[in-house]
Amino acid sequence: MALLIDYQCDKITSGETDNMILIKAKKPGVGIFLRYTLLPFIVMPTVVAAEDLMFTPYLGYRVGGDFRDVSTDTELKLGESESYGLIIGKDSGSGDTFEFIYSIQPTKLKASGPVTSGLLGDLDVENFLIAGKRTLNKESGTFVSGLVGATRFDPNSASLDSETRFSLGLGGGIDYRINKRLGLRLEGRGIATFFNSDSAVFCGSDGGCLVYIESNVLWQFELVTGFTFRF
């Protein structure tokens, strides 16, 4: 689409064809003003229309999540389990995609130590992440991504508080386009969640806490797959 300015006519008029918009103004200053004030509104719909809005519901499998309870010298571990979530993405048109990722892993917190051993309880691990995805090869759909956000650990017990911590991650995989509107995404991710050293987590209203951890970083790794729908 082209934008043309005619400075020499006696009045301001506008006309539109299939490929151009013609604006006529009496004075050059008016024409320049119209060009730079109207241009963003004329070009923006075309740019937005060219961008893809993507939704990817997915299923995954997550492993990892080990730390130590220093009060009882107990090794604590999040159980391996299925995860599921949703990715909402916006294609910038230059090979980069900006994404919001939500995922949840229903799991169990297990203990192994001289004082405490066995199942401590059920736990939901939720990720709220913003990602920047760079496509490396358009034909195969291979990509890498960087992630930043927060992870929430929510015990399935009304007497214990949840914990939300800062997270960073890296991902990579294939986002293969089956056709213009449908794709298949396969991805692996590693997510690091940061804790303060010697911090108490999963505390109750009575002031007591379930775990006193020593670890600074909790690592989890995930493989996910899902269909991508583009609009």
Buried (B, 14 or more C-beta within 10 A) or exposed (E): EEBEBEEEEEEBEEEEEEEEBBBBBBEEEBBEEBBEEBEEEBEEEEEEEEEBEBBBEBEBBBEBBEBBBBBBEBBBBBBBBEBBBBBEBBBBEEEBBEBBBBBBBBBBBBBEEEEBEEEBEBBBBBBBBEBBBBBEEEEEBBBEBBBEBBBBBBBEBEEBBEBEBEBBBBBBBBBBBEEEEEBBBBBEBBBBBEBEEEBBBBBBEEEEBBBBBBBEEBBBBBBBBBEBBBE
